Structures are given as structure tokens and as C-alpha cells.
Amino acid sequence: MCGRFVGFRPLKDLMNYFPIDVANIEVTENFNVAPTQEILAITRHDEKNHLERLHWGFVPFWAKDTTVGSRMINARSETVATKPSFRTAFKNRRCLILADGFYEWAGKAGNKQPMFLTLPDGKPFAFAGLWETWDNQGKEPIPYRSATILTREASASVMPIHNRMPVILQPKAFDLWLDRKNQDVRLLQDLLHKQIYTRLKSVPVSNQVNSVKVNRPGNIKPVEIK
């Protein structure tokens, strides 16, 4: 799964790493991104890739309110094409969720060690995501836009920490994933299985990251395990 992550790159760096055509938002660093917070995502509209802010936690258009989003921060890639909550978005509203790393907790309950996971080269990356717009059947003047991160079975480098991991797309998959004309479920599932990063680096970090209130660069500094 993926329950917390990190994003600290300035906009000029994101523009170099990702296919962004339009970016009319302010980009700020966050060393402890938590569910329901706003996250940076790339969506495609009018044949252009827009960098925008979405709430983390998927809220289906038919939901009674937005509270359901806190329980839908992740979607299993194995079933996303058929699960009622996600199948329409999987065909029509896919996005790239930008990050520099994510946290996962290793060990047994009561004595879990937070770990910070990144690509081996330390470069930023994109989770495969889905997005949705909720406006309470037209009753809300400002639509609530939300997203979820797709997950998969953990790779060999992540399995010692957790049995699930987020789907991290390789750059060559970006265009097909964002292409709203691409509704080929088999092709999309192929991207999620073959055009991804699976080898990650992990380091132990301070248990202060357990609190969402602790948001500082020191969160990702490696610590010695006693």
C-alpha cells in the first residue's frame, strides 16, 4: 500500500522530469503527505498535460459526501478495471501523481520502524493514479477533485518491508497512461505490469514521521536502528 509520501521538488525541476504543458498552481514542498491532503498530479485535458492539485483519497461521483475518500487512498491494480468504484476512472480519468519517495513501516505492530523508499538514483517519480470529480449531483458550487494511488504486489526489494507497494510508472509509459482516448484495458494493465519501477532503495528514518504534524526535511534523513 501507500499511506504517506514525500514531494519536495520545485516547479522548475518537475518541468524537467515530467511532461507538463500547463502549470498554473503554486508548488510547495511536503515531507509528510497524508490522506485527504492536496497532492500534485498530472492530468490530460484538451490534449495538454496539466499539473494540478487533487485531494488524496478517491471520492466517486455517486458518493454522499467526501468522507469516503479517506478510505480510498489506494486502489489495487489487479482489480481496478472491474471494481465499480474505479472502473470508469480507469478507462477515462488516469493521472500521474508526483513524488520523491514514500514511507512504509516494517516490523510487527507496536514496534514498527518507518522506512523511506526511493528510486536507487534518487530521482523523482510518478505513481499511477486515477482521478474523479465530485459535486454532490450538482449541489456543490466548487467540485471536489480527488485521486487514488494504484498498488501492486511488492517486489523483491520491498517485500521485506511490506507485501504491497505503489505502482511507479516508467517515463515511457506516461503518454499512454494519460491518453484519455486509450481505453484498451489489456494495454493499460500491460503498462501496470511491465513499464514500471520495481527496484527501490529503503532507509530507516525517525519515528517522528508517524505524526502527520511533523513535516520537515529531517523526516527523510536516515537514522541508525537501535
N, C-alpha and C positions, 0 to 999 in steps of 0.2 A: 504494500500500500504506500501511500504518500500522504502524511498528515501535516508536515511542516517543510518549508523550503526557504531558499535564500536567493535574493536578486540584488546585486549592488552595482551593476554596470551603468555608466551614464549613457544618455541617449546616443551620443556620437559613436560610442563603441557598439551599441546594439545595431545601429545603422550599418556598421561594417560587417557584423556577423550574420545578420538576418535579412530576409527580403522584405524590407519595409519601404512602402511608397509614400504613405501618409502618416504623420505622427504629430497630431495637434493636441498633445497632452503633456503634462509635466511628469518627468520620470524621477523618482526618488528611491534611495536605497532602502532595503528592508532585509535585516539579518534574522528575522524570525517570522516569516509569513505564515499566518494561521487561517484556518477555515473562516469563511464569511468576510474576510478582508478583501480589499481590491487587489487584483493581480494584473500583470502585464500580459497581454495576449495579442497575437496577430490574427485578424480575420480578413476575409476577402469580400469586398463589395465593389460593384461596378468595375470589375476586372482590376482592382487595385488592392494591395495589401495594406491594411490599416492597423497601426499599433494603437490599442485602446485598453481601457481599464474595465475589467469584468469582476464581479463578485465570485469568490471561490466557494463553490457549493451549488450544484446544478438545481435549478428550480423549473420543473416542467411547466409549460404554458397552462396546463389544466389544474395546477396546484391551488389550494385555497388561500395560501399565504406563502411567504418566503422562508418560513422557519424550516421547511423540509430541506433546504439547501445544506444545512449543517450536517445532514446525514447522507449527502450525495456528493461528497468531495472527490470520490473516486468512482470509476466505472470499470468493470472487468472487461478487458479487450476480447476475451473468449466468447462473451455473451452479448456484447454491446449491440451487435447487429440485429438481435431479435428481442431484447428486453424492451417492453413497452415504453419505459421512461426515456430510453436513449435511442431507439432505432431510427426515429425520424431525424434527429440531430446528427446521427452517424452518417446518414445519407446527404444531408443538406447543410449542416452547420458545424463544420470542423474548424479547429483553430490550433495555433501553436502557443503554448504557454511558456514564457521565457524564464530561465533560472540559471543560477550559477552553481547550485548544489542543493541537496536536500538532507534532512535529518531522518534517521531511523534509530530505534532503540534496540540494543542487543541484550540478551540475558533473560533471566526469569523475573516475573512480577515481584516488585518490592526491592529489586536490586538491578535495575536496568541502566545500562550505560548508553548515553546518547552518542551517536556516531554521525559524522558529517561525510556525505558521499559526493564525489565529483567525478568528472571525466579525468582520466590519467594526466592529460595535458593541461588541466585547469581551465579550459575554455568554457564559455557559456554554452548552454544547450536549450533545446525545446522539447517539452513534454508534448505528446499527442493529446489534444483536448477536444471537447465538444462544448458548444455554447448554446444558449437559449435566451429568449426574451419573454418576460412575464409582465403582464399589465392588469391582472385580475379581470380578464374578459373585457378590457377596455375601460375599466373603472378607475385605473390609476393614471394620472396625467404624465408621470415620468416612469417609463418602463424600467424594470429591474432586469439587468443583463448579467447572466451568470455563466459559470463554466465548471467542468469537471475534468480531472486528470485520468487518463486511461492507465490501467495497470496490467501486469502480466506475471507469470511465474518467475521467480527470482533466478538470475543467472548464477553461475558458479562463484563469482566474486561477491555476490550479495547474499546468497543462501545462508552463510554462517550468521548473518545478522537478522534476516527476515525472509520468509518464504514467498513474499511478493515484492515487486518493485514497479516503479512507474515506467511507462513506455517512453523511451527517449529516441526521437527520430533523428536519423542522419540527414544532413542537408540535402542530399539528392532526393529525399522523399518529400521535401517541403511543398513543392509546386503541386504535385498530385494530391497531397493531403488537403491543401487549401482550395483546390479547384472544385467549385460547387457544381460544375457540370459532371464531375466524375461521381457517379452513383453506383459504380461497379463494386458490389460488396466483396466479391472474391479478390479483386485487385487491392481494395483497401485493407482487407485482412492480410494480404500478402505483404503490404508495406509494414504492418504492425509486427510481423514475424521476421522479416528478412532485412529491412532497411532501418535498423535500429542499433543503438549502442548497448552492449551488454557488459563490457568490462569496465568496472568502476573502481575508483580508489576510495578507501574509507579511513578516517582517522577519528580517535576518540576526542570528544570536546566536553566542555564544562556542563555539569548537570543544571546549570543556571538556565540553559535553553529550555528546560522543562516549562518555565514560566513564559507565557507569551508577552509579558510586560518587559522582559529583558530583550532588548533589540539594539545590539551594538556590534561593531566589528569583532570584538573579542569573542563573540559566540562561536566563530569558526576557527579559533586558534586551537591547535592540538594540545592536549594535556596528557600527562602520564597517568596510567591506570594504577591505582594502589592495590 
